[in-house]
Amino acid sequence: MLFGRDNRVEEDLARIRRANLPPDQLAALEAKEASEREAFLKDKPGAKDIFAMILAVMSLVAPYALAFIGLLLLFGWGFGWIFGS
């Protein structure tokens, strides 16, 4: 459906199911979610990972930036030579 309406329905149903759980099952579910949250936070990217991501983006962007600067310099020199400035 449009705009994730199915996803919202599923989220609402999950909230309703959670609200209707008995206290012992709710405590077990909360403990499971807490352990999953801790495992997710433990796997944060390190400094080397971030450096690798920056290097990958720069390797994609740098050739185009250098070509653009080269064209600017080439046309600037060419028009300066043609018009005698």
Helices and strands as residue ranges (DSSP letters): G 2-4, H 5-19, H 23-42, H 47-83
